[in-house]
Amino acid sequence: MKNKILSKVAKIIRVVSVPPVMVTALIIILALSDCNVFTSVSQSVVSALCLGFFPLLAYPVSYAVPKIREKGRDGQRDLAIYFSAVGYTVAVIYGHIAAVNSELMLIYYGYFISVILIALSKLIKVKASGHACSVSGPIVFVAYFLGFGGILSGVVLWGLILFASLYLKRHTLSEFLLGTGVCMVAFTTSWLIFGM
């Protein structure tokens, strides 16, 4: 009975923390704060569409396309990387065309670099957790823009997702830590370009 409850809790944590949901939560938090990352409603809407909604489409598409559905989680993961790459690329292009501020470009490039690194890790047969990368991103950006007061809840969230990933055997500890490391490299690279 206890194992069934833990398994259900772990599955709920994993579903609620998929990358599009995490980045959408980040956008909502920043839009409602006074950190001025978004200078217009349209910027927050475009950000939610490019970084959240479009990558989310990978999940229903993976079920709708038989060849991808046959590949199971691997097919779904590959499609999620592809949809994320397209959405994040569009966000970067939009950022340049709309001349958004450096704070928003920091976010766009952080996500753009992270998906490139996740895709590269897959190509070289190193499994970095995209899930870990996606939960680490909002934690890092919330801490950067809103101060370290919110980092405690972020660390708790990261710990819960680590538990769920390990419990369900979706990732090993090294894969999860590598995914977190990918996020840190992407953020640092973007910060060196836009944050200094």
BELBEL-V276038 format. One record per backbone hydrogen bond with DSSP energy under -0.5 kcal/mol. NH is the residue of the N-H (numbers start at 1). CO is the residue of the C=O. E is the energy in kcal/mol with one decimal. If there is no record, write none. Layout:
nh=(NH NH)
co=(CO CO)
e=(E E)
This chain:
nh=(5 6 7 8 9 10 11 12 13 14 15 16 17 18 21 22 23 24 25 26 27 28 29 30 31 32 33 39 44 45 46 47 48 49 50 51 52 52 53 54 56 57 57 58 59 60 61 62 63 64 65 66 68 69 70 71 71 72 74 76 77 78 79 80 81 82 83 84 85 86 87 88 89 90 91 92 93 94 95 96 97 98 100 105 106 107 108 109 110 111 112 113 114 115 116 117 118 119 120 121 122 123 124 125 126 127 128 129 130 133 134 135 136 137 138 139 140 141 142 143 144 145 146 147 150 151 152 154 155 156 157 158 159 160 161 162 163 164 165 166 167 168 169 170 171 176 177 178 179 180 181 182 183 184 185 186 187 188 189 190 191 192 193 194 195 196)
co=(1 2 3 4 5 6 7 8 9 10 11 12 13 15 18 18 19 20 21 22 23 24 25 26 27 28 29 37 40 41 42 43 44 45 46 47 47 48 48 49 52 53 54 55 56 56 57 58 59 60 61 64 65 65 66 67 68 69 71 72 73 74 75 76 77 78 79 80 81 82 83 84 85 86 87 88 89 90 91 92 93 94 95 101 102 103 104 105 106 107 108 109 110 111 112 113 114 115 116 117 118 119 120 122 121 125 126 175 128 129 130 131 132 133 134 135 136 137 138 139 140 141 142 143 147 148 149 150 151 152 153 154 155 156 157 158 159 160 161 162 163 164 166 165 165 172 173 174 175 176 177 178 179 180 181 182 183 184 185 186 187 188 189 190 191 191)
e=(-2.1 -2.6 -2.5 -2.3 -2.7 -2.7 -2.3 -2.4 -2.5 -2.3 -2.4 -2.8 -1.4 -1.3 -0.9 -2.1 -2.4 -1.7 -2.4 -2.0 -2.3 -2.4 -2.6 -2.6 -2.6 -2.0 -0.7 -0.5 -1.3 -2.4 -2.8 -2.2 -2.3 -2.3 -2.9 -2.8 -0.5 -1.3 -2.9 -3.0 -1.6 -1.1 -0.9 -1.4 -1.5 -0.7 -2.1 -2.1 -1.1 -1.9 -2.1 -0.7 -0.6 -2.8 -2.4 -0.6 -0.8 -1.4 -1.0 -2.1 -2.8 -2.4 -2.2 -2.3 -2.1 -2.1 -3.0 -2.3 -2.6 -2.2 -2.7 -3.1 -2.0 -2.4 -1.9 -2.1 -2.5 -2.9 -2.7 -2.0 -2.6 -3.3 -1.9 -2.0 -2.1 -1.3 -2.7 -3.0 -1.8 -2.4 -2.5 -3.0 -1.8 -2.2 -1.6 -2.4 -2.5 -2.3 -2.6 -2.4 -1.7 -2.1 -2.1 -1.4 -3.5 -0.5 -1.1 -2.4 -0.6 -2.0 -2.5 -1.8 -2.0 -1.8 -0.9 -1.2 -2.7 -2.8 -2.8 -2.2 -2.5 -2.8 -2.7 -1.2 -0.9 -1.2 -0.5 -1.4 -2.7 -2.2 -2.4 -2.7 -2.5 -2.3 -2.3 -2.3 -2.6 -2.6 -2.5 -2.5 -3.2 -2.2 -0.9 -2.4 -1.3 -2.2 -2.7 -2.3 -2.1 -2.0 -2.4 -2.3 -1.7 -2.0 -2.5 -2.6 -2.9 -2.5 -2.6 -2.4 -3.0 -2.2 -1.1 -3.0 -1.9 -1.0)
